[in-house]
Amino acid sequence: MDLRLALEIVSLTDSGKVRSHNEDNITTDNQAGFAILADGMGGYNAGEVASGIAVTMLANSLKTALSVGLPDQDPGLLVKSEIEKTNGAIYQTAQSQPQFSGMGTTLVCALFHDNRIIVAHVGDSRLYRYRQKGTEHSLFEQITRDHSLLQEQIDSGMISREDARLSSNKNLVTRALGVDPMVDVEVQEHEALPGDVYLLCSDGLNDMVGDEEIQLTLSVLGTNLELAVQRLVQMANDNGGRDNVSVILVRVLRHFPARRGFFAWLSAWFKK
């Protein structure tokens, strides 16, 4: 299904104020209905290679699968399977080429299908949802949970969320693509409603800009995604820009039910 009438997607990536090169990679596809963001790690530009492989390989595999439709396949299982294949490719590249030894990348992927969003992630790149609740109220929440040492310390009560913002352990991830032969991909599925704005970002944004500031920006500029994405990146840089910063914003414009044949519709009706 062509989702160009149902989704508005805008993205921006920047090297920041400190790093000499950008190891983040992003890609989006309005027609297929997905957005992918990866934040690479590893010396001598190897992180850029890892994130590039992740984004390119996953995007190509999703385009191929979605071009023939998903009549009988669970889209969450599809995304998980393709990310696992991508992990294997990055791992093999790192093992076979010494200059890429030890490289890896975080990943967050959003796939929009049948009025739902499938979210898959590895590492500490995040996805947030901004949802309007009536005319005066809105809800901004982090949908993904970081796979990081800092998050584990927060969960165990060793450190508060307030103190976590000042921690020196921010970038120690506990999961990444390409580090091991196998990877544990976390997949979620949520209802997507018209008016929702979804934010995918590397930690170069949320390490520099607080959630309250991000929410305020989306509340003011959520209907102008081009301006909103530029403002978020600028805020990260104005606050120090210590890392590469990448932002993808997706706004749901209308419902996007999957097309179904008569027998699929009849089967779904009897299951009610």
Secondary structure, DSSP 8 states (H G I E B T S, - for coil): ---TTTEEEEEEEE-TTT-SS--EEEEEETTTTEEEEEEEE-TTTHHHHHHHHHHHHHHHHHHHHHHT--SSS-HHHHHHHHHHHHHHHHHHHHHH-GGGTT-EE-EEEEEEETTEEEEEEESS-EEEEEEEETTTEEEEEE-S---BHHHHHHHTTSS-HHHHTT-TTTT-BS--BTSSSS---EEEEEE--TT-EEEEE-HHHHTTS-HHHHHHHHHHHTT-HHHHHHHHHHHHHHTT--S-EEEEEEEE-S-------HHHHHHHHHT-
